[in-house]
Amino acid sequence: MANKRLVVIVSIVGGLLLIPYIAMQLTDQVNWTLSDFVVAGVLLLSTGLICDFGIRKLNKVQHRILFGLAMFGVLFLVWAELAVGIFGTPFGGS
């Protein structure tokens, strides 16, 4: 069962990474480098694996939902910081 979940998580991450790759082929407005794909892949994969861990370890549905929302919130904040620098750290994209 764990291998099936891992395959699903990796497939979803790969599918999500195909979106900017295809967009790069169709327009000049999307310009990702290899490092952008690596960072996005690490962020998405780690979020997926942490959520899977939480789903397996937490028993109550409410706890699972809150944990998942918290993880996606953290993912969004990190992604936004890396993309446009909402917090003004040296890692900000703009």
Secondary structure, DSSP 8 states (H G I E B T S, - for coil): -HHHHHHHHHHHHHHHHHHHHHHHHH-SS----HHHHHHHHHHHHHHHHHHHHHHHH--SHHHHHHHHHHHHHHHHHHHHHHHH-SS--TT---
